[in-house]
Amino acid sequence: MTATGTPIAVVTGASSGIGAATARQLAAAGYRVVLTARRKDRIEALAAEINEAGHQATAYALDVTDRAAVDAFASAFRTIGVLVNNAGGALGADPVATGDPADWRQMYETNVIGTLNVTQALLPALDASGDGTVVVLSSTAGHGTYEGGAGYVAAKNGARVIAETLRLEIVGRPVRVIEIAPGMVKTEEFATTRFRGDDEKAAKVYAGVAEPLTADDVAETITWAVTRPPHVNIDLLVVRPRAQASNTKVHREL
């Protein structure tokens, strides 16, 4: 999984949305992208698309919550230039009083433990590159709570704290730690997954919002951050659509 002279970028959750868009843009920027996700067919199709476009991509089916599988994956690398911790997601929008602990647990496992697993496993290879970058995709949810979002907010706060703490702990080593916190992003699956396939509920999230962010918008932000000169660290970049002033203040044209 190495290519002489070509830096490697590992993208988790690359089967759709922000992960897939990021993989495409990092590949176009000159990285050999390694696509990971549980849905093997999706990442293999994306890898084929990227390779056919004249770039370099490899697909590797991976569940980031399975530490043994993550360690086996990481053992294939000597050096890595970039790790994009994108795997995550939200489940439900219930209040604290009635939220399902199983949903909370799954969100924590994916957003926090998954990020921890992959970062720990690949940190030696990032260090060995002499110029590594860890990206943590958090969310504006990790910076401000809202009703019905406590489980997701808690999980994204955990992801945010990983980035903040890791940056403190490895200062002086050749690895940057970047947190990208997107606000309202309309992708094909995020809201639908959150509401368990209820398209009507998913559509209400974006109702009246003229231009929510797209996956490409966020991918461009990630690519810009990781391609800054090595001495430049984008500690935290919050990106929202113009219509969204905060998690609870959104302009809707209804």
Steps between C-alpha positions, in 0.01 A plus 500: 500500500786738446602696193847645476493878498121514531363588844221278628173635636271266694134603505257321730130490426580545131199316360284812462454867582788701639734201509452414133530865395816541706655190344435636151649840579807370684567264209478794260741689728763230451445257785462128468174454687415193702123477534359326805139428592286201586326496160760333283306535176467877539867567566614262227281686250641832620858374478434387142356842416803679645746271323317540168536878543878454501553521877588234758260326736470176694193366680516319835185383677528600865284549807679767703343372823674161459842561655652172384398575142634855527835375630524248216425778250761732653772234487515535120641854515850632562409865450179695450465866414140566599231333707147633463281373784164541330309187608219597734136600481190574702211283615168636618393840629336402827519707819724385782198374695408243235816451294600143421826409677579261214499795257726700731737205532518446124568869435773503763658183366514631144577868551734470798637148541529457124698822473716393793564153353612621159702793632687286753569228244627734227681758711840323471471504118394865504799580721734302275396703198673806646199710401177337613153647542212368707160643409205451733159571349301619796194720458357826618307263727825456688509873570140576591213290622140497379176334604465145377868472421660403831627159392661630182625813675665286768667281238629792296627668815700182556647516151584869549682425824709230332627760253565766764679264738705320237629834371628583848653159555698472175617859463859495376443191288451529121124444510230765475154456650214675323137513603238579238155573645229519233155640566198416286615272217249340267624161388314202361505302825570698819149613595335192350721275713435713807125453457530135400387538142218746566543726197231743618677569830834522321365757254376724783859549618574697183153643432518857375879519516601628158856371500616266775861388473579212267745215552726666243502823700632320805742290295649817352547635852676182610723493193593866546590442866721197440682659206620803697880524548619252766558769763140625471245324721130574463405413857126541451295600199125543544311510171129568466267606221426873495141426606612338825613741771509231770371150567166650600482809276436416135341723236227310319300633206170326562 
